[in-house]
Amino acid sequence: MSGQYENASGIPTGAFRDAVYDLVAQIPEGRLMTYGDVAVLCGLAHGARLVGGVAHFGPTDLPWQRVVNRFGGLASGWTAGFTDYKLGTEGAPDGRMGHKMVLEAEGVPVSDDYIVTDFAERRWLPKNR
């Protein structure tokens, strides 16, 4: 997956990135999508990893916490900046712990092994796609 979807540093760019931003912005509070769901709906069937790159470098005001892996697992690459921004805190942890903190603040239950416990019920797909 390279070329038209990434710049020379491997950071996703262009129309795909913009489509990811638009879709993630629509995910309702308390609902979740997978990286693969987002990729498919944005036109790149095997682009789940690219969605992760978009999330990692994307705007902090988007609800990235609502994007999880295909099993409902949390992101090991979650950054503390997102946690701080979402919770209005400073010094939050990186990784799955920070991701868990933000989801639980929205009322999403997460197990001690960082899996959304009711993922199947919370999975969301937009009706207009």
Contacts in CASP RR format, 6 or more apart in sequence:
PFRMAT RR
TARGET T0000
AUTHOR 0000-0000-0000
METHOD contacts of the structure
MODEL  1
MSGQYENASGIPTGAFRDAVYDLVAQIPEGRLMTYGDVAVLCGLAHGARL
VGGVAHFGPTDLPWQRVVNRFGGLASGWTAGFTDYKLGTEGAPDGRMGHK
MVLEAEGVPVSDDYIVTDFAERRWLPKNR
1 44 0 8 1.000
1 46 0 8 1.000
1 47 0 8 1.000
1 49 0 8 1.000
1 50 0 8 1.000
2 10 0 8 1.000
5 12 0 8 1.000
5 13 0 8 1.000
5 14 0 8 1.000
5 16 0 8 1.000
5 44 0 8 1.000
5 50 0 8 1.000
6 12 0 8 1.000
6 13 0 8 1.000
6 50 0 8 1.000
7 13 0 8 1.000
11 53 0 8 1.000
11 57 0 8 1.000
12 20 0 8 1.000
12 50 0 8 1.000
12 51 0 8 1.000
12 53 0 8 1.000
12 54 0 8 1.000
12 57 0 8 1.000
16 42 0 8 1.000
16 43 0 8 1.000
16 44 0 8 1.000
16 50 0 8 1.000
16 54 0 8 1.000
17 54 0 8 1.000
19 42 0 8 1.000
19 43 0 8 1.000
20 38 0 8 1.000
20 39 0 8 1.000
20 42 0 8 1.000
20 51 0 8 1.000
20 54 0 8 1.000
20 55 0 8 1.000
21 54 0 8 1.000
21 58 0 8 1.000
21 59 0 8 1.000
21 62 0 8 1.000
23 33 0 8 1.000
23 38 0 8 1.000
23 41 0 8 1.000
23 42 0 8 1.000
23 126 0 8 1.000
23 129 0 8 1.000
24 33 0 8 1.000
24 38 0 8 1.000
24 55 0 8 1.000
24 62 0 8 1.000
24 63 0 8 1.000
24 64 0 8 1.000
24 66 0 8 1.000
24 67 0 8 1.000
25 62 0 8 1.000
25 63 0 8 1.000
26 126 0 8 1.000
27 33 0 8 1.000
27 63 0 8 1.000
27 66 0 8 1.000
27 67 0 8 1.000
27 124 0 8 1.000
28 124 0 8 1.000
29 63 0 8 1.000
29 66 0 8 1.000
29 106 0 8 1.000
30 66 0 8 1.000
30 106 0 8 1.000
30 107 0 8 1.000
30 108 0 8 1.000
30 122 0 8 1.000
31 66 0 8 1.000
31 122 0 8 1.000
31 123 0 8 1.000
31 124 0 8 1.000
32 66 0 8 1.000
32 67 0 8 1.000
32 68 0 8 1.000
32 72 0 8 1.000
32 108 0 8 1.000
32 116 0 8 1.000
32 119 0 8 1.000
32 122 0 8 1.000
32 123 0 8 1.000
32 124 0 8 1.000
33 66 0 8 1.000
33 67 0 8 1.000
33 68 0 8 1.000
33 123 0 8 1.000
33 124 0 8 1.000
33 125 0 8 1.000
34 48 0 8 1.000
34 67 0 8 1.000
34 68 0 8 1.000
34 69 0 8 1.000
34 70 0 8 1.000
34 72 0 8 1.000
34 123 0 8 1.000
35 47 0 8 1.000
35 48 0 8 1.000
35 49 0 8 1.000
35 51 0 8 1.000
35 52 0 8 1.000
35 55 0 8 1.000
35 67 0 8 1.000
35 68 0 8 1.000
35 69 0 8 1.000
35 70 0 8 1.000
36 47 0 8 1.000
36 48 0 8 1.000
36 51 0 8 1.000
36 70 0 8 1.000
37 123 0 8 1.000
37 125 0 8 1.000
38 48 0 8 1.000
38 51 0 8 1.000
38 67 0 8 1.000
39 45 0 8 1.000
39 46 0 8 1.000
39 47 0 8 1.000
39 48 0 8 1.000
39 50 0 8 1.000
39 51 0 8 1.000
41 125 0 8 1.000
41 126 0 8 1.000
41 129 0 8 1.000
42 51 0 8 1.000
44 50 0 8 1.000
48 70 0 8 1.000
51 67 0 8 1.000
52 67 0 8 1.000
52 75 0 8 1.000
55 64 0 8 1.000
55 67 0 8 1.000
55 75 0 8 1.000
56 77 0 8 1.000
56 79 0 8 1.000
58 64 0 8 1.000
60 81 0 8 1.000
60 82 0 8 1.000
60 85 0 8 1.000
60 86 0 8 1.000
61 85 0 8 1.000
64 82 0 8 1.000
65 78 0 8 1.000
65 82 0 8 1.000
65 86 0 8 1.000
65 99 0 8 1.000
65 102 0 8 1.000
65 103 0 8 1.000
65 106 0 8 1.000
66 103 0 8 1.000
67 75 0 8 1.000
68 74 0 8 1.000
68 75 0 8 1.000
68 116 0 8 1.000
68 119 0 8 1.000
69 75 0 8 1.000
71 115 0 8 1.000
71 119 0 8 1.000
72 115 0 8 1.000
72 116 0 8 1.000
72 119 0 8 1.000
73 96 0 8 1.000
73 114 0 8 1.000
73 115 0 8 1.000
73 116 0 8 1.000
73 119 0 8 1.000
74 95 0 8 1.000
74 96 0 8 1.000
74 99 0 8 1.000
74 100 0 8 1.000
74 103 0 8 1.000
74 110 0 8 1.000
74 114 0 8 1.000
74 115 0 8 1.000
74 116 0 8 1.000
75 95 0 8 1.000
75 96 0 8 1.000
75 99 0 8 1.000
76 95 0 8 1.000
76 96 0 8 1.000
77 94 0 8 1.000
77 95 0 8 1.000
78 94 0 8 1.000
78 95 0 8 1.000
78 96 0 8 1.000
78 98 0 8 1.000
78 99 0 8 1.000
79 94 0 8 1.000
79 95 0 8 1.000
80 91 0 8 1.000
80 92 0 8 1.000
80 93 0 8 1.000
80 94 0 8 1.000
80 95 0 8 1.000
80 98 0 8 1.000
81 92 0 8 1.000
82 102 0 8 1.000
83 89 0 8 1.000
83 92 0 8 1.000
83 93 0 8 1.000
83 98 0 8 1.000
83 99 0 8 1.000
83 101 0 8 1.000
83 102 0 8 1.000
84 90 0 8 1.000
84 91 0 8 1.000
84 92 0 8 1.000
86 102 0 8 1.000
86 105 0 8 1.000
87 101 0 8 1.000
87 102 0 8 1.000
87 105 0 8 1.000
92 98 0 8 1.000
92 101 0 8 1.000
93 101 0 8 1.000
96 114 0 8 1.000
97 114 0 8 1.000
99 114 0 8 1.000
100 110 0 8 1.000
100 114 0 8 1.000
103 110 0 8 1.000
103 116 0 8 1.000
104 110 0 8 1.000
108 116 0 8 1.000
108 122 0 8 1.000
109 116 0 8 1.000
109 117 0 8 1.000
109 118 0 8 1.000
110 116 0 8 1.000
110 117 0 8 1.000
111 117 0 8 1.000
116 122 0 8 1.000
END
